[in-house]
Amino acid sequence: MTATPDSAPARTSRFDSVAVYLRPRILIVMFLGFSAGLPLALSGSTLQVWSAQSGVDLKTIGFFTLVGTPYTLKFLWAPIVDALDIPVLSRLLGRRRGWLVFSQLLLMATIVFLAFCDPAISPWAVAFGALLVATASATQDIVIDAFRVESLESSEQAAGMASYVAAYRIGMLASTVGVLYLVATFELFGFTQTAAWSLSLIGMALLVLIGIITTIAATEPRQSTDASAAHAGKDSVLRVAQAAYRAFADFLSRDAAIAILLFVVLYKFCDAFAGAMTAAFVIKIGFSVVDYANIVKGVGLAATLIGGFAGGAMAARYGMVTCLWTGAILQMASNLAFSWLALVGANHWALVVAITAENFTGAIGTVIFVAYLSALCQNPLHTATQFALLTALAAVGRTYLSAGAGFVAEASGWPLFFAISSLVAIPSLLLLAWLQQRKHFSALEPARTARASD
């Protein structure tokens, strides 16, 4: 099937567009999205709030972004997930579901370990615990991404992605607002701050059971079953080596492969650089933890969900390159709302405006970006490894390039810091223009349109 760069997929009826979200496969993916979103904030914004409230300095909080390293390096062990089975679990549940339950049990254990750490006494022990949580979470992400792509029909992929992203954000809400409300409630009943945080994090560990129950209720993808049969009898090391080599060789053989990888790293960098200090910024300029929970995460969730569906509608109507330009410019502009908030001060309505702008535009950018990454992964034999590579690279900005954000904020002050965070988007815009000139996005457009219209 051919398509012009900005052609739209075939339209379906409104009833079909809504009914697809009620299909069992879509609902399974939705609940797995919650399971994937739950742990991310525990090593991110929630860790920032916990540390700031415990008196940890800004420079150390900035370095805490490094605990996200497993999200960046997960492609290194993705071939193991693609090629090997988990003893007992894979025999009972299948290859993908066996790995899912294993990663979820590991996730519960690491969150409990983090719960018994204290940033006021040993911030680096907390960092180590958060690193373990991120490792288990990244492994779960590898499996869920492969499971999602292999489980859904081509006509269900867009709906599956929208449901996944929405539930992912709700999972993040549970591990931010949920944790903060639990902490405030426990403190209200006389628990110390340390005990309140410990009990709240244990509550998050129990929520991982939602993902485990969903995994057990799901059906193993047929493609995974076929792959397991094809691998039967082969040497384990050889299977892993072949999966890794073929996945990377297939991707690196593309035209402008290095520029594509740089673009993946930089597209969300301006969001990540500002986000590395957003939670600390809100607390430091005078808002309470409850304000953070109500506005940053409560209002922010609503803006995110609306922005996500807006991004999905945009992706369905316009071409990929148009959507990427729109998302990039909106993300860049939204950071300036925080510069304005820094000048206004601790005004609740100003915080609502800034958070709404940031979450709405960020969600549009995320949905469009995930659609782009999915279009790059067109070989079903290497889905887990290639998608893990791309999402790991996307995490480089959040993990490494943003590690110095605390130093920049301390040296420049909040208004200038967020202006700088907007300007760091410029390299991604230059790459976007260069790739557009080379017809990179036009080459992906037919595959995207054909999948959406199946």
SVG drawing of the C-alpha trace seen along z (x, -y; Angstrom):
<svg xmlns="http://www.w3.org/2000/svg" viewBox="-21 -37 48 67">
<polyline fill="none" stroke="black" stroke-width="0.4" points="0.0,0.0 1.3,-3.5 0.6,-6.7 1.8,-10.3 3.7,-11.6 0.7,-13.3 -2.0,-10.8 -4.4,-9.6 -5.4,-6.0 -8.8,-4.7 -11.5,-5.9 -13.7,-3.6 -17.1,-4.3 -17.3,-6.0 -18.8,-2.9 -15.8,-0.7 -13.4,-3.4 -14.8,-3.1 -15.6,0.6 -12.0,1.6 -11.0,0.3 -13.2,3.0 -11.6,5.9 -9.9,8.4 -6.5,8.0 -6.7,4.2 -7.8,4.4 -4.9,6.7 -2.5,4.2 -4.1,1.4 -3.6,3.1 0.0,4.0 0.4,0.2 -0.5,-0.5 2.1,2.1 4.7,0.5 4.0,-3.1 3.9,-2.2 7.6,-1.8 9.0,-4.6 8.2,-7.5 9.6,-5.6 13.0,-6.1 12.1,-9.5 9.8,-12.3 8.7,-10.5 12.4,-10.0 12.9,-13.7 10.1,-14.7 11.2,-12.1 14.8,-13.4 13.9,-17.1 11.6,-16.6 14.4,-14.8 16.9,-17.6 19.0,-16.2 20.8,-19.0 20.0,-19.9 23.3,-18.6 22.7,-15.1 19.1,-15.2 20.3,-16.0 22.6,-13.1 19.7,-10.8 18.7,-10.9 21.5,-8.4 19.5,-5.7 17.5,-5.5 20.6,-3.9 18.8,-0.5 16.2,-2.2 19.2,-3.3 21.0,0.0 18.1,2.4 18.8,3.2 21.9,5.1 19.8,7.9 16.8,7.6 18.3,10.4 18.2,12.7 14.5,11.9 14.0,12.5 15.9,15.8 15.6,17.6 12.9,19.0 12.5,18.6 12.6,22.1 9.3,23.3 7.4,20.1 7.9,20.2 6.8,23.8 3.6,23.0 2.8,19.6 4.8,19.4 7.9,17.4 6.6,13.8 4.2,14.3 6.9,16.3 9.3,13.4 6.6,11.0 5.8,12.7 9.5,13.1 10.1,9.4 7.1,8.4 8.1,10.6 11.5,9.0 9.9,5.6 8.0,6.3 11.1,7.4 13.1,4.4 10.4,1.9 10.3,3.5 14.0,3.1 13.8,-0.6 11.0,-1.1 13.5,-0.3 16.1,-2.9 16.2,-6.5 17.5,-9.4 18.1,-11.5 20.6,-8.9 22.1,-7.4 21.0,-9.0 23.3,-6.6 21.6,-3.6 18.3,-5.0 20.0,-5.6 21.0,-1.9 17.5,-0.7 16.1,-3.0 18.6,-1.5 17.4,2.0 13.8,0.9 14.7,-0.7 16.4,2.6 13.4,4.7 11.1,2.1 13.2,1.9 13.1,5.7 9.3,5.6 9.2,2.9 11.2,5.1 8.7,7.9 5.6,5.7 6.7,3.9 7.2,7.3 4.0,8.7 2.0,5.7 3.3,5.8 2.9,9.5 -0.5,9.8 -2.4,7.1 -3.6,7.2 -2.3,4.4 -5.8,2.8 -5.5,2.7 -2.1,1.3 -3.1,-2.4 -5.9,-1.7 -3.5,0.5 -0.9,-2.3 -3.5,-4.9 -4.8,-2.6 -1.3,-1.7 -0.2,-5.3 -3.3,-6.3 -2.9,-3.4 0.8,-4.1 0.1,-7.6 -2.4,-6.3 0.3,-3.9 2.7,-6.9 -0.1,-8.8 -0.5,-5.9 3.2,-6.0 3.4,-9.8 0.1,-11.2 -0.8,-7.8 2.4,-7.7 2.3,-11.3 -1.3,-11.0 -0.4,-7.8 2.6,-9.5 0.5,-12.4 -2.2,-10.0 0.3,-7.9 1.9,-11.1 -1.6,-12.3 -2.0,-9.1 1.3,-9.7 3.8,-7.8 7.2,-9.4 8.2,-10.6 10.5,-7.7 7.9,-5.1 5.3,-6.8 7.4,-6.6 8.3,-2.9 4.7,-1.9 3.6,-3.9 6.3,-2.2 5.3,1.2 1.8,0.3 3.2,-0.4 4.8,3.1 1.4,4.6 0.0,2.8 2.4,4.8 0.0,7.7 -2.3,6.0 0.3,6.7 0.8,10.3 -2.9,11.1 -3.2,9.5 -0.3,11.6 -1.8,14.8 -5.2,13.9 -3.6,13.1 -3.0,15.5 0.5,16.1 1.0,14.5 1.0,17.0 4.2,15.4 6.0,16.1 4.8,19.7 6.1,20.2 9.4,18.6 9.8,20.9 9.2,23.9 11.7,22.7 14.4,22.2 13.8,25.7 17.1,27.7 19.4,24.8 22.2,23.8 21.2,21.0 24.3,18.8 23.9,19.1 20.3,18.1 21.1,15.0 24.0,14.1 21.9,14.5 19.1,12.4 21.4,9.6 23.4,9.6 20.4,9.7 18.5,7.0 21.4,4.5 22.6,5.4 19.1,4.9 18.7,1.5 22.2,0.2 21.9,1.1 19.3,-1.7 20.1,-5.0 21.3,-7.7 21.1,-5.2 23.4,-7.2 21.4,-10.4 18.2,-8.5 19.6,-7.2 20.7,-10.8 17.3,-12.1 15.8,-9.4 18.1,-10.5 17.3,-14.2 13.6,-14.5 12.3,-14.4 15.5,-15.9 14.0,-19.4 11.2,-17.7 13.6,-15.5 16.0,-18.3 13.2,-20.4 11.6,-17.3 14.8,-16.4 14.2,-19.4 10.4,-20.1 9.5,-18.3 12.3,-19.9 11.4,-23.3 7.8,-23.0 8.8,-22.1 11.7,-24.6 9.6,-27.7 7.1,-27.1 4.4,-24.6 3.5,-21.8 3.7,-18.1 -0.1,-18.1 -0.1,-21.0 2.3,-18.8 0.0,-15.8 -3.2,-17.8 -1.9,-20.0 1.3,-18.5 0.0,-15.0 -3.8,-15.4 -4.4,-18.2 -1.3,-17.0 -2.9,-13.6 -6.1,-15.1 -4.0,-17.3 -1.8,-14.3 -4.8,-12.1 -6.4,-14.8 -3.0,-15.5 -2.5,-11.8 -5.8,-11.4 -5.1,-14.7 -1.8,-13.3 -3.5,-10.1 -6.1,-12.0 -3.3,-14.1 -1.3,-11.0 -4.4,-9.6 -5.1,-12.7 -1.7,-14.1 1.6,-12.7 4.4,-11.7 6.7,-14.6 4.0,-17.2 3.2,-15.6 6.8,-15.4 7.3,-19.1 4.2,-20.0 5.1,-18.0 8.7,-19.3 7.7,-23.0 4.9,-22.5 7.3,-20.8 9.9,-23.5 7.4,-26.3 5.8,-24.7 9.0,-24.9 8.8,-28.7 5.6,-28.4 7.8,-27.3 10.1,-30.4 6.9,-32.5 5.9,-30.5 9.3,-31.0 8.8,-34.8 5.2,-34.7 6.1,-32.5 4.0,-30.1 0.7,-30.9 -1.7,-28.0 -3.4,-29.1 0.0,-29.8 1.1,-26.3 -2.1,-24.9 -1.5,-26.8 2.2,-25.7 1.5,-22.1 -1.4,-21.9 0.7,-23.3 3.6,-21.1 1.6,-17.8 -0.7,-18.5 2.1,-19.2 4.4,-16.5 1.7,-13.9 1.2,-14.9 4.9,-14.6 5.1,-11.3 2.3,-9.6 3.7,-10.9 7.2,-9.8 6.1,-6.3 4.3,-6.0 7.5,-7.0 9.5,-4.4 6.9,-1.7 7.3,-2.5 11.0,-2.0 10.5,1.6 9.2,3.3 10.9,6.7 8.8,9.0 11.8,11.3 13.5,8.6 10.7,6.6 11.8,6.8 15.5,6.0 15.0,3.2 12.2,1.5 14.4,1.8 17.3,0.2 15.2,-2.7 13.5,-3.3 16.8,-2.9 18.3,-5.6 15.3,-7.8 16.1,-7.5 19.6,-8.8 18.3,-12.4 16.4,-11.7 19.2,-9.7 22.6,-11.1 22.2,-14.4 19.9,-15.7 22.2,-14.6 23.7,-18.1 20.4,-19.9 20.8,-20.6 24.1,-22.4 22.5,-24.5 19.5,-25.3 21.7,-26.3 24.0,-28.4 21.4,-30.2 18.3,-30.4 14.9,-29.0 13.6,-31.4 16.8,-31.1 17.1,-27.4 13.7,-26.7 14.5,-29.0 17.7,-27.1 15.7,-23.8 13.6,-25.1 16.7,-26.0 18.2,-22.5 15.5,-21.4 17.3,-23.1 19.6,-20.2 16.6,-17.9 14.9,-20.4 18.0,-20.6 18.1,-16.8 14.4,-16.7 14.8,-19.1 17.8,-17.1 16.0,-13.8 13.0,-15.3 15.2,-16.5 16.5,-13.0 12.9,-11.7 13.4,-9.5 9.9,-10.0 8.3,-9.6 9.8,-6.1 8.1,-5.1 4.7,-6.6 3.4,-3.8 4.1,-1.1 2.4,-3.2 -0.6,-3.9 -1.0,-0.4 -0.9,1.0 -3.5,-1.6 -5.9,-0.8 -5.8,3.0"/>
</svg>
